[in-house]
Amino acid sequence: MSKIEELAQAVETGKAKIVPQLVQEALDEGIDPMEILNKGMIDAMGVVGEKFKNNEIFVPEMLVAARAMKKGVDVVKPHLGAGNSATIGKMIMGTVAGDLHDIGKNLVIMMIESAGFEVVDLGVDVPIEKFLEAAADPDVNIVGCSALLTTTMPSLRDTVAALNKAPNRSQFKIMVGGAPITQEFADEIGADCYTDDAAAAAEAAKKLVQG
Ligand code: B1M
């Protein structure tokens, strides 16, 4: 079994003590950090999701897999991105009200910070008022909203609608994402930008502030 396969299996089975160790070993073997993240961890969470859908595992197993992945992400994080020192913009980012999923949001934050942004993490289950309050900061150029559940897509719609009515709307762009979100939905709800993964989000954020 390759190191990446070993890592994916450890994430899938929620081995939080072994995952960071395997990530470190993969890094020591010279495996590309992006491959470690994508193939060793993100794909493994995809498998976890499928198993949950098929009733092969339940919420507690999903939770331990998520915890294990977070420990692995902590180890790979310093190896992603070149560690920009200059700040090119300020972003606020949160998972919308009703939604507790934060792994994707955290990855987006990690990549956007690596691209040179200051990011304020509003957390999960973020009420509209909190997005509006944070977006009132005159330095904010991008507001990012994540939604992982089909049942929280209406919450994303409401959040974007409220942000679109903010008095300082012309000052920031709205970026949305998350597994059930599509370009079509993003356009329909009036977001400025949609991307389907964290690396694309960082590229898009740079384009948004650079015009
Ligand atoms: Co939940 N969950 N979950 N879950 N969970 C899903 C999302 C699900 C698809 C599983 C399934 O059924 N196959 C399903 C949703 C089905 C649907 O909506 N139709 C589901 C469900 C049903 C639920 C509960 C309702 C289960 C229950 O209680 N019965 C419950 C809801 C709780 C709530 O939020 N109110 C629930 C709970 C949980 C846990 C707490 C146990 C845990 C979350 C832990 C955590 O996040 N701290 C969990 C997990 C781990 C998952 C799966 C397995 C993995 C999610 C994940 O982290 N993926 C997930 C199945 C799956 O996704 N295959 C599932 C990895 C992550 C890197 O991907 O988040 O998509 P993702 O982020 C990507 C992109 O989407 C994008 O970039 C990221 C990185 O590339 N992106 C953006 C995300 N945000 C972006 C923002 C952007 C741009 C790009 O711009 C701003």
py3Dmol code that shows the C-alpha trace and the ligand (Angstrom):
import py3Dmol

protein = """\
ATOM      1  CA  MET A   1       0.000   0.000   0.000  1.00  0.00           C
ATOM      2  CA  SER A   2       1.383   3.434  -0.906  1.00  0.00           C
ATOM      3  CA  LYS A   3       1.804   6.145   1.752  1.00  0.00           C
ATOM      4  CA  ILE A   4      -1.105   8.085   0.229  1.00  0.00           C
ATOM      5  CA  GLU A   5      -3.354   5.011   0.333  1.00  0.00           C
ATOM      6  CA  GLU A   6      -2.319   4.389   3.933  1.00  0.00           C
ATOM      7  CA  LEU A   7      -3.139   8.014   4.783  1.00  0.00           C
ATOM      8  CA  ALA A   8      -6.519   7.880   3.019  1.00  0.00           C
ATOM      9  CA  GLN A   9      -7.419   4.738   4.940  1.00  0.00           C
ATOM     10  CA  ALA A  10      -6.390   6.336   8.247  1.00  0.00           C
ATOM     11  CA  VAL A  11      -8.536   9.417   7.501  1.00  0.00           C
ATOM     12  CA  GLU A  12     -11.498   7.264   6.475  1.00  0.00           C
ATOM     13  CA  THR A  13     -11.294   5.272   9.707  1.00  0.00           C
ATOM     14  CA  GLY A  14     -10.696   8.374  11.841  1.00  0.00           C
ATOM     15  CA  LYS A  15      -7.228   7.505  13.166  1.00  0.00           C
ATOM     16  CA  ALA A  16      -6.469  10.978  14.536  1.00  0.00           C
ATOM     17  CA  LYS A  17      -3.177   9.931  16.147  1.00  0.00           C
ATOM     18  CA  ILE A  18      -1.779   8.201  13.049  1.00  0.00           C
ATOM     19  CA  VAL A  19      -2.913  10.724  10.407  1.00  0.00           C
ATOM     20  CA  PRO A  20      -0.468  13.544  11.340  1.00  0.00           C
ATOM     21  CA  GLN A  21       2.353  11.013  11.485  1.00  0.00           C
ATOM     22  CA  LEU A  22       1.506   9.643   8.016  1.00  0.00           C
ATOM     23  CA  VAL A  23       1.285  13.165   6.589  1.00  0.00           C
ATOM     24  CA  GLN A  24       4.739  13.902   7.979  1.00  0.00           C
ATOM     25  CA  GLU A  25       6.122  10.655   6.532  1.00  0.00           C
ATOM     26  CA  ALA A  26       4.606  11.499   3.130  1.00  0.00           C
ATOM     27  CA  LEU A  27       6.212  14.956   3.269  1.00  0.00           C
ATOM     28  CA  ASP A  28       9.540  13.359   4.249  1.00  0.00           C
ATOM     29  CA  GLU A  29       9.248  11.044   1.224  1.00  0.00           C
ATOM     30  CA  GLY A  30       8.975  14.170  -0.945  1.00  0.00           C
ATOM     31  CA  ILE A  31       5.345  13.697  -1.947  1.00  0.00           C
ATOM     32  CA  ASP A  32       3.766  16.940  -3.212  1.00  0.00           C
ATOM     33  CA  PRO A  33       1.797  18.594  -0.334  1.00  0.00           C
ATOM     34  CA  MET A  34      -1.152  19.243  -2.696  1.00  0.00           C
ATOM     35  CA  GLU A  35      -1.264  15.519  -3.552  1.00  0.00           C
ATOM     36  CA  ILE A  36      -1.179  14.671   0.155  1.00  0.00           C
ATOM     37  CA  LEU A  37      -4.104  17.040   0.734  1.00  0.00           C
ATOM     38  CA  ASN A  38      -6.170  16.107  -2.320  1.00  0.00           C
ATOM     39  CA  LYS A  39      -5.569  12.374  -2.693  1.00  0.00           C
ATOM     40  CA  GLY A  40      -4.736  11.488   0.903  1.00  0.00           C
ATOM     41  CA  MET A  41      -7.367  13.530   2.689  1.00  0.00           C
ATOM     42  CA  ILE A  42     -10.029  15.314   0.572  1.00  0.00           C
ATOM     43  CA  ASP A  43     -10.722  12.187  -1.533  1.00  0.00           C
ATOM     44  CA  ALA A  44     -10.893  10.136   1.673  1.00  0.00           C
ATOM     45  CA  MET A  45     -13.602  12.456   3.014  1.00  0.00           C
ATOM     46  CA  GLY A  46     -15.468  11.857  -0.255  1.00  0.00           C
ATOM     47  CA  VAL A  47     -15.408   8.119   0.506  1.00  0.00           C
ATOM     48  CA  VAL A  48     -16.629   8.828   4.046  1.00  0.00           C
ATOM     49  CA  GLY A  49     -19.536  10.827   2.581  1.00  0.00           C
ATOM     50  CA  GLU A  50     -20.467   7.993   0.215  1.00  0.00           C
ATOM     51  CA  LYS A  51     -20.415   5.458   3.059  1.00  0.00           C
ATOM     52  CA  PHE A  52     -22.629   7.761   5.143  1.00  0.00           C
ATOM     53  CA  LYS A  53     -25.046   8.116   2.239  1.00  0.00           C
ATOM     54  CA  ASN A  54     -25.221   4.335   1.920  1.00  0.00           C
ATOM     55  CA  ASN A  55     -25.804   3.886   5.670  1.00  0.00           C
ATOM     56  CA  GLU A  56     -22.531   2.011   6.056  1.00  0.00           C
ATOM     57  CA  ILE A  57     -21.360   4.535   8.665  1.00  0.00           C
ATOM     58  CA  PHE A  58     -23.117   7.152  10.803  1.00  0.00           C
ATOM     59  CA  VAL A  59     -22.549  10.703  12.151  1.00  0.00           C
ATOM     60  CA  PRO A  60     -20.016   9.698  14.886  1.00  0.00           C
ATOM     61  CA  GLU A  61     -17.782   7.977  12.304  1.00  0.00           C
ATOM     62  CA  MET A  62     -18.071  11.025  10.033  1.00  0.00           C
ATOM     63  CA  LEU A  63     -17.050  13.214  12.942  1.00  0.00           C
ATOM     64  CA  VAL A  64     -13.959  11.184  13.858  1.00  0.00           C
ATOM     65  CA  ALA A  65     -12.890  11.145  10.194  1.00  0.00           C
ATOM     66  CA  ALA A  66     -13.269  14.944  10.104  1.00  0.00           C
ATOM     67  CA  ARG A  67     -11.201  15.292  13.293  1.00  0.00           C
ATOM     68  CA  ALA A  68      -8.478  13.066  11.891  1.00  0.00           C
ATOM     69  CA  MET A  69      -8.386  15.088   8.681  1.00  0.00           C
ATOM     70  CA  LYS A  70      -8.056  18.348  10.607  1.00  0.00           C
ATOM     71  CA  LYS A  71      -4.978  16.989  12.415  1.00  0.00           C
ATOM     72  CA  GLY A  72      -3.465  16.056   9.063  1.00  0.00           C
ATOM     73  CA  VAL A  73      -4.260  19.442   7.541  1.00  0.00           C
ATOM     74  CA  ASP A  74      -2.413  21.126  10.429  1.00  0.00           C
ATOM     75  CA  VAL A  75       0.755  19.258   9.446  1.00  0.00           C
ATOM     76  CA  VAL A  76       0.521  19.912   5.698  1.00  0.00           C
ATOM     77  CA  LYS A  77      -0.601  23.541   6.033  1.00  0.00           C
ATOM     78  CA  PRO A  78       2.855  25.161   6.391  1.00  0.00           C
ATOM     79  CA  HIS A  79       3.955  23.351   3.217  1.00  0.00           C
ATOM     80  CA  LEU A  80       1.195  24.804   1.037  1.00  0.00           C
ATOM     81  CA  GLY A  81       1.755  28.217  -0.484  1.00  0.00           C
ATOM     82  CA  ALA A  82       4.948  30.157  -0.327  1.00  0.00           C
ATOM     83  CA  GLY A  83       4.055  32.180   2.776  1.00  0.00           C
ATOM     84  CA  ASN A  84       3.318  35.568   1.308  1.00  0.00           C
ATOM     85  CA  SER A  85       4.110  38.442   3.615  1.00  0.00           C
ATOM     86  CA  ALA A  86       2.447  41.300   1.726  1.00  0.00           C
ATOM     87  CA  THR A  87      -1.317  41.568   2.203  1.00  0.00           C
ATOM     88  CA  ILE A  88      -3.242  42.037  -1.018  1.00  0.00           C
ATOM     89  CA  GLY A  89      -6.718  42.245   0.462  1.00  0.00           C
ATOM     90  CA  LYS A  90      -9.017  41.412   3.332  1.00  0.00           C
ATOM     91  CA  MET A  91     -11.646  38.712   3.268  1.00  0.00           C
ATOM     92  CA  ILE A  92     -14.261  37.598   5.743  1.00  0.00           C
ATOM     93  CA  MET A  93     -15.431  34.021   5.493  1.00  0.00           C
ATOM     94  CA  GLY A  94     -18.009  31.859   7.209  1.00  0.00           C
ATOM     95  CA  THR A  95     -20.275  28.855   6.863  1.00  0.00           C
ATOM     96  CA  VAL A  96     -23.877  30.017   6.618  1.00  0.00           C
ATOM     97  CA  ALA A  97     -26.543  29.737   9.322  1.00  0.00           C
ATOM     98  CA  GLY A  98     -27.695  26.200  10.054  1.00  0.00           C
ATOM     99  CA  ASP A  99     -24.555  24.610   8.658  1.00  0.00           C
ATOM    100  CA  LEU A 100     -21.782  23.199  10.852  1.00  0.00           C
ATOM    101  CA  HIS A 101     -19.398  21.932   8.166  1.00  0.00           C
ATOM    102  CA  ASP A 102     -16.072  23.734   8.301  1.00  0.00           C
ATOM    103  CA  ILE A 103     -13.361  21.586   6.706  1.00  0.00           C
ATOM    104  CA  GLY A 104     -13.908  23.037   3.228  1.00  0.00           C
ATOM    105  CA  LYS A 105     -14.180  26.570   4.593  1.00  0.00           C
ATOM    106  CA  ASN A 106     -10.946  26.119   6.523  1.00  0.00           C
ATOM    107  CA  LEU A 107      -9.161  24.857   3.414  1.00  0.00           C
ATOM    108  CA  VAL A 108     -10.413  27.831   1.411  1.00  0.00           C
ATOM    109  CA  ILE A 109      -9.158  30.153   4.167  1.00  0.00           C
ATOM    110  CA  MET A 110      -5.795  28.404   4.199  1.00  0.00           C
ATOM    111  CA  MET A 111      -5.318  28.784   0.433  1.00  0.00           C
ATOM    112  CA  ILE A 112      -6.566  32.384   0.388  1.00  0.00           C
ATOM    113  CA  GLU A 113      -4.211  33.312   3.230  1.00  0.00           C
ATOM    114  CA  SER A 114      -1.387  31.686   1.279  1.00  0.00           C
ATOM    115  CA  ALA A 115      -2.345  33.877  -1.686  1.00  0.00           C
ATOM    116  CA  GLY A 116      -1.651  36.951   0.484  1.00  0.00           C
ATOM    117  CA  PHE A 117      -4.997  37.849   2.001  1.00  0.00           C
ATOM    118  CA  GLU A 118      -5.827  38.661   5.585  1.00  0.00           C
ATOM    119  CA  VAL A 119      -8.816  36.448   6.367  1.00  0.00           C
ATOM    120  CA  VAL A 120     -11.245  36.861   9.252  1.00  0.00           C
ATOM    121  CA  ASP A 121     -12.875  33.521  10.017  1.00  0.00           C
ATOM    122  CA  LEU A 122     -16.456  34.018  11.209  1.00  0.00           C
ATOM    123  CA  GLY A 123     -16.821  30.307  11.959  1.00  0.00           C
ATOM    124  CA  VAL A 124     -19.795  28.064  11.298  1.00  0.00           C
ATOM    125  CA  ASP A 125     -23.558  28.569  11.603  1.00  0.00           C
ATOM    126  CA  VAL A 126     -23.001  32.276  10.957  1.00  0.00           C
ATOM    127  CA  PRO A 127     -26.161  34.412  11.158  1.00  0.00           C
ATOM    128  CA  ILE A 128     -26.771  37.002   8.442  1.00  0.00           C
ATOM    129  CA  GLU A 129     -26.307  39.838  10.967  1.00  0.00           C
ATOM    130  CA  LYS A 130     -22.788  38.638  11.741  1.00  0.00           C
ATOM    131  CA  PHE A 131     -21.869  38.602   8.029  1.00  0.00           C
ATOM    132  CA  LEU A 132     -23.293  42.131   7.658  1.00  0.00           C
ATOM    133  CA  GLU A 133     -21.485  43.414  10.737  1.00  0.00           C
ATOM    134  CA  ALA A 134     -18.153  42.011   9.551  1.00  0.00           C
ATOM    135  CA  ALA A 135     -18.719  43.232   5.979  1.00  0.00           C
ATOM    136  CA  ALA A 136     -19.164  46.784   7.302  1.00  0.00           C
ATOM    137  CA  ASP A 137     -15.397  46.909   7.897  1.00  0.00           C
ATOM    138  CA  PRO A 138     -14.192  49.359   5.210  1.00  0.00           C
ATOM    139  CA  ASP A 139     -11.082  47.239   4.536  1.00  0.00           C
ATOM    140  CA  VAL A 140     -13.026  44.135   3.505  1.00  0.00           C
ATOM    141  CA  ASN A 141     -12.874  43.463  -0.246  1.00  0.00           C
ATOM    142  CA  ILE A 142     -14.303  39.927  -0.330  1.00  0.00           C
ATOM    143  CA  VAL A 143     -17.062  38.214   1.634  1.00  0.00           C
ATOM    144  CA  GLY A 144     -16.921  34.423   1.389  1.00  0.00           C
ATOM    145  CA  CYS A 145     -19.850  32.155   2.236  1.00  0.00           C
ATOM    146  CA  SER A 146     -19.714  28.385   2.381  1.00  0.00           C
ATOM    147  CA  ALA A 147     -22.680  25.978   2.410  1.00  0.00           C
ATOM    148  CA  LEU A 148     -22.409  22.189   2.490  1.00  0.00           C
ATOM    149  CA  LEU A 149     -26.015  21.075   2.798  1.00  0.00           C
ATOM    150  CA  THR A 150     -28.802  21.284   0.265  1.00  0.00           C
ATOM    151  CA  THR A 151     -30.923  22.353   3.248  1.00  0.00           C
ATOM    152  CA  THR A 152     -28.680  25.385   3.887  1.00  0.00           C
ATOM    153  CA  MET A 153     -28.712  26.585   0.274  1.00  0.00           C
ATOM    154  CA  PRO A 154     -31.713  28.842   1.144  1.00  0.00           C
ATOM    155  CA  SER A 155     -29.650  30.230   4.016  1.00  0.00           C
ATOM    156  CA  LEU A 156     -26.871  31.046   1.533  1.00  0.00           C
ATOM    157  CA  ARG A 157     -29.441  32.692  -0.730  1.00  0.00           C
ATOM    158  CA  ASP A 158     -30.732  34.850   2.169  1.00  0.00           C
ATOM    159  CA  THR A 159     -27.207  35.781   3.255  1.00  0.00           C
ATOM    160  CA  VAL A 160     -26.231  36.881  -0.256  1.00  0.00           C
ATOM    161  CA  ALA A 161     -29.505  38.813  -0.630  1.00  0.00           C
ATOM    162  CA  ALA A 162     -28.799  40.702   2.612  1.00  0.00           C
ATOM    163  CA  LEU A 163     -25.189  41.388   1.602  1.00  0.00           C
ATOM    164  CA  ASN A 164     -26.417  42.670  -1.769  1.00  0.00           C
ATOM    165  CA  LYS A 165     -28.471  45.277   0.097  1.00  0.00           C
ATOM    166  CA  ALA A 166     -25.589  46.413   2.332  1.00  0.00           C
ATOM    167  CA  PRO A 167     -24.960  50.180   2.100  1.00  0.00           C
ATOM    168  CA  ASN A 168     -21.274  49.571   1.294  1.00  0.00           C
ATOM    169  CA  ARG A 169     -22.036  46.820  -1.286  1.00  0.00           C
ATOM    170  CA  SER A 170     -19.823  48.383  -3.970  1.00  0.00           C
ATOM    171  CA  GLN A 171     -16.796  47.945  -1.688  1.00  0.00           C
ATOM    172  CA  PHE A 172     -16.750  44.115  -1.613  1.00  0.00           C
ATOM    173  CA  LYS A 173     -17.292  41.103  -3.850  1.00  0.00           C
ATOM    174  CA  ILE A 174     -19.295  38.066  -2.735  1.00  0.00           C
ATOM    175  CA  MET A 175     -17.751  34.646  -3.249  1.00  0.00           C
ATOM    176  CA  VAL A 176     -19.703  31.439  -2.610  1.00  0.00           C
ATOM    177  CA  GLY A 177     -18.907  27.745  -2.629  1.00  0.00           C
ATOM    178  CA  GLY A 178     -19.529  24.346  -1.101  1.00  0.00           C
ATOM    179  CA  ALA A 179     -20.378  20.896  -2.422  1.00  0.00           C
ATOM    180  CA  PRO A 180     -24.042  21.483  -3.435  1.00  0.00           C
ATOM    181  CA  ILE A 181     -23.391  24.948  -4.927  1.00  0.00           C
ATOM    182  CA  THR A 182     -23.103  25.411  -8.678  1.00  0.00           C
ATOM    183  CA  GLN A 183     -22.235  28.328 -10.938  1.00  0.00           C
ATOM    184  CA  GLU A 184     -25.889  28.450 -11.959  1.00  0.00           C
ATOM    185  CA  PHE A 185     -27.073  28.732  -8.338  1.00  0.00           C
ATOM    186  CA  ALA A 186     -24.421  31.353  -7.568  1.00  0.00           C
ATOM    187  CA  ASP A 187     -25.617  33.442 -10.528  1.00  0.00           C
ATOM    188  CA  GLU A 188     -29.252  32.976  -9.545  1.00  0.00           C
ATOM    189  CA  ILE A 189     -28.723  34.253  -5.988  1.00  0.00           C
ATOM    190  CA  GLY A 190     -26.595  37.224  -7.076  1.00  0.00           C
ATOM    191  CA  ALA A 191     -23.112  36.201  -5.914  1.00  0.00           C
ATOM    192  CA  ASP A 192     -20.162  37.685  -7.792  1.00  0.00           C
ATOM    193  CA  CYS A 193     -18.042  34.577  -7.857  1.00  0.00           C
ATOM    194  CA  TYR A 194     -18.282  30.805  -7.452  1.00  0.00           C
ATOM    195  CA  THR A 195     -15.481  28.273  -7.331  1.00  0.00           C
ATOM    196  CA  ASP A 196     -15.610  24.565  -6.689  1.00  0.00           C
ATOM    197  CA  ASP A 197     -12.395  24.104  -4.726  1.00  0.00           C
ATOM    198  CA  ALA A 198      -9.979  25.880  -2.427  1.00  0.00           C
ATOM    199  CA  ALA A 199      -7.161  26.373  -4.935  1.00  0.00           C
ATOM    200  CA  ALA A 200      -9.556  27.893  -7.481  1.00  0.00           C
ATOM    201  CA  ALA A 201     -10.991  30.105  -4.715  1.00  0.00           C
ATOM    202  CA  ALA A 202      -7.542  31.575  -4.039  1.00  0.00           C
ATOM    203  CA  GLU A 203      -6.963  32.258  -7.742  1.00  0.00           C
ATOM    204  CA  ALA A 204     -10.408  33.824  -8.080  1.00  0.00           C
ATOM    205  CA  ALA A 205      -9.872  35.984  -4.971  1.00  0.00           C
ATOM    206  CA  LYS A 206      -6.663  37.401  -6.456  1.00  0.00           C
ATOM    207  CA  LYS A 207      -8.475  38.222  -9.711  1.00  0.00           C
ATOM    208  CA  LEU A 208     -11.352  39.850  -7.812  1.00  0.00           C
ATOM    209  CA  VAL A 209      -9.100  42.325  -6.011  1.00  0.00           C
ATOM    210  CA  GLN A 210      -6.740  42.904  -8.905  1.00  0.00           C
ATOM    211  CA  GLY A 211      -9.645  43.778 -11.204  1.00  0.00           C
TER     212      GLY A 211
END
"""
ligand_1 = """\
91
B1M
Co -22.138 16.085 6.917
N -23.113 15.896 5.257
N -23.804 16.241 7.905
N -21.019 16.129 8.487
N -20.706 15.610 5.802
C -22.349 15.865 4.015
C -22.172 17.271 3.453
C -23.228 14.914 3.101
C -23.052 15.200 1.595
C -22.955 13.443 3.441
C -23.786 12.499 2.569
O -24.942 12.314 2.818
N -23.181 11.924 1.545
C -24.669 15.240 3.646
C -25.396 16.384 2.949
C -26.511 15.887 2.052
C -27.262 17.010 1.469
O -27.103 18.148 1.723
N -28.178 16.635 0.618
C -24.383 15.545 5.100
C -25.358 15.488 6.135
C -26.726 14.951 5.732
C -25.078 15.886 7.449
C -26.042 15.912 8.641
C -27.444 16.447 8.329
C -26.077 14.488 9.221
C -27.030 14.279 10.361
O -26.911 14.877 11.397
N -27.986 13.403 10.124
C -25.286 16.827 9.649
C -25.636 18.319 9.455
C -25.062 19.171 10.543
C -25.194 20.639 10.198
O -24.367 21.181 9.502
N -26.249 21.277 10.676
C -23.879 16.573 9.223
C -22.804 16.614 10.117
C -21.504 16.360 9.761
C -20.360 16.266 10.774
C -20.472 17.330 11.891
C -20.393 14.894 11.384
C -19.100 16.400 9.848
C -18.585 17.856 9.701
C -17.379 18.116 10.556
C -16.751 19.427 10.187
O -16.868 19.975 9.105
N -16.053 19.954 11.173
C -19.677 16.003 8.502
C -18.879 15.610 7.407
C -17.405 15.407 7.677
C -19.417 15.414 6.095
C -18.703 14.917 4.822
C -18.440 13.421 4.998
C -17.416 15.590 4.466
C -17.501 17.117 4.312
C -16.117 17.615 4.057
O -15.456 18.080 4.963
N -15.635 17.418 2.824
C -19.780 15.243 3.715
C -19.758 14.282 2.538
C -18.946 14.826 1.371
O -18.652 15.981 1.256
N -18.634 13.954 0.462
C -21.006 15.452 4.496
C -14.247 17.733 2.465
C -14.124 19.212 2.114
C -12.680 19.503 1.742
O -14.939 19.452 1.003
O -16.535 20.932 2.298
O -16.988 20.314 -0.149
P -16.024 20.632 0.932
O -15.185 21.907 0.524
C -14.551 22.046 -0.729
C -15.455 22.677 -1.809
O -16.817 22.475 -1.603
C -15.025 24.096 -1.839
O -13.655 24.058 -1.488
C -13.457 23.065 -0.504
C -12.061 22.526 -0.590
O -11.716 22.104 -1.890
N -15.658 25.093 -0.981
C -15.624 26.413 -1.333
C -16.258 24.987 0.216
N -16.616 26.178 0.652
C -16.246 27.080 -0.261
C -16.360 28.464 -0.297
C -15.861 29.135 -1.415
C -15.270 28.461 -2.454
C -15.128 27.087 -2.433
O -15.911 30.475 -1.529
C -16.313 31.259 -0.448
"""
view = py3Dmol.view(width=600, height=400)
view.addModel(protein, "pdb")
view.setStyle({"model": 0}, {"cartoon": {"style": "trace"}})
view.addModel(ligand_1, "xyz")
view.setStyle({"model": 1}, {"stick": {}})
view.zoomTo()
view.show()
